[in-house]
Amino acid sequence: MRIAIAGGGLGGLTLARILRRHGIDAVVYEREASRSARPQGGMLDLHPESGQKALAEAGLAGRFRSEARPEGEEHRILDPAGRILVHHEPEPGSFSGRPEIDRSVLRDLLLDSLPRDAVAWQHRLVAATPRPDGGFGLTFDGGRSADCDVLIGADGARSVVRSLLTDATLFCVATLVELSISDVDRRHPRLAELVGPGNLWCIGVSQILAAQRLGDGSIRVGISLPADERDLDSYRSKRALLDMFDGWDPGLTALIEAGDSTPTPRRIEAMPTGTRWTHQPGITLIGDAAHLMPPVGEGANQAMLDAAELAAELAANPADPDSAIRTYEEAMFTRIHPIAEMSARVQAMMLSPTAADDIVRFFTPRPAEPATAD
Ligand SMILES: Cc1cc2nc3c(=O)[nH]c(=O)nc-3n(C[C@H](O)[C@H](O)[C@H](O)COP(=O)(O)OP(=O)(O)OC[C@H]3O[C@@H](n4cnc5c(N)ncnc54)[C@H](O)[C@@H]3O)c2cc1C
């Protein structure tokens, strides 16, 4: 059985690794030129029941523990005047919750667990064509081609493979503008102090100024705004961004001023919740390709769990991959639906005019209900 995985992100690499542990080879076709071709972004918190579970299946739980940053779970929520609304500090040295790990470290950890030839770099899939005898012919940018018996689309938000299974269209849920500040302890100690070892969210009316500390001593700043029709170029100026945060405490907007380079804006998209497709032989999707959700902390975790569950089904039923894929798909659709709905609700809450109150309520444990006698 020749398995092709389109996309070497967290989902695709986790899948390749777990399959290999079961003695099943797969080739990962990745469009990027190398592992260091592009910065991988900020931190992720891996949940015990999904991302961490998948890493355990991959035999990488120990390496994860040595690379993760439990202290990164600390988070602070402030209002635009800089007043602290919520400050959560994990138990020192605790590894029980959802420890954070830099995305690049996690991807390296997965790549290092695979033989060099498991990933075909610089292979951007442009078309997959069903073959009359089963399987798919794959065409890559630049004219190269390959064949496979099973094709797994792990090719992210703008998946090429997705269109073979569903015509679900993406819609925009927010605009995100990102900046990076390097070497903060030395160059911007006040900002290092403000952000702390984990995440900071400053919540305004339909706008959030967020920052997170990475393991390399940098801070990643993210500005979330409602989706709109504006030209993205209008977000590329720090001056324009500072104007949007007029009236905010200058200690907070210093996060924008300190950005090392031009702000990078992008649209954040999602698929309709409840998206599913009719099973087709020899093909399926995992991760964002299958269920792109607003980024509120589940996407990577679910992509990795998809990988673990699909690998387990294929390993349990190697003679009948279609039955394995069908079982995976049904379980994945059922698991993802409520998570996608929750993600959409949280995303809407974060950019609502009452976001600060709603988020404080979300993070504040409710007092126990008084016991009532029957
Ligand atoms: C700002 C932001 C913050 C987030 N924070 C979190 C978080 O805290 N926790 C969390 O769980 N999730 C988070 N997410 C979501 C998470 O990033 C994604 O859900 C996750 O990366 C999905 O993994 P994936 O492997 O499916 O896709 P990706 O990680 O996108 O990987 C897809 C891979 O496929 C490759 N590729 C794409 N097209 C092709 C092609 N045609 N041919 C070959 N290769 C291709 C890409 O180069 C990439 O390497 C966040 C997302 C954003 C945008």
The ligand as a Gaussian input file, in Angstrom:
#p B3LYP/6-31G(d) Opt

LIG

0 1
 C       -2.837000      32.630000      14.747000
 C       -3.141000      31.189000      14.987000
 C       -2.988000      30.666000      16.263000
 C       -3.272000      29.327000      16.508000
 N       -3.129000      28.840000      17.771000
 C       -3.420000      27.548000      18.020000
 C       -3.280000      27.008000      19.329000
 O       -2.870000      27.681000      20.272000
 N       -3.593000      25.712000      19.518000
 C       -4.030000      24.902000      18.495000
 O       -4.324000      23.715000      18.739000
 N       -4.171000      25.386000      17.252000
 C       -3.876000      26.672000      16.985000
 N       -4.020000      27.159000      15.721000
 C       -4.505000      26.274000      14.663000
 C       -3.364000      25.422000      14.101000
 O       -2.321000      26.252000      13.655000
 C       -3.828000      24.565000      12.949000
 O       -5.075000      24.010000      13.216000
 C       -2.814000      23.446000      12.696000
 O       -1.572000      23.979000      12.309000
 C       -3.353000      22.497000      11.635000
 O       -2.371000      21.540000      11.324000
 P       -2.360000      20.891000       9.871000
 O       -1.220000      19.929000       9.872000
 O       -3.715000      20.416000       9.521000
 O       -2.089000      22.105000       8.898000
 P       -0.793000      23.045000       8.800000
 O       -0.107000      23.153000      10.096000
 O       -1.266000      24.295000       8.127000
 O        0.165000      22.261000       7.813000
 C       -0.156000      22.120000       6.452000
 C        1.143000      21.832000       5.717000
 O        0.825000      21.551000       4.353000
 C        1.687000      22.244000       3.510000
 N        0.967000      22.448000       2.244000
 C       -0.068000      23.275000       2.004000
 N       -0.507000      23.137000       0.749000
 C        0.266000      22.183000       0.177000
 C        0.290000      21.593000      -1.122000
 N       -0.563000      21.972000      -2.067000
 N        1.219000      20.632000      -1.374000
 C        2.101000      20.237000      -0.411000
 N        2.128000      20.792000       0.842000
 C        1.200000      21.732000       1.128000
 C        2.019000      23.520000       4.247000
 O        3.223000      24.103000       3.813000
 C        2.102000      23.016000       5.697000
 O        3.393000      22.564000       6.019000
 C       -3.723000      28.504000      15.450000
 C       -3.874000      29.024000      14.163000
 C       -3.587000      30.354000      13.931000
 C       -3.792000      30.906000      12.536000

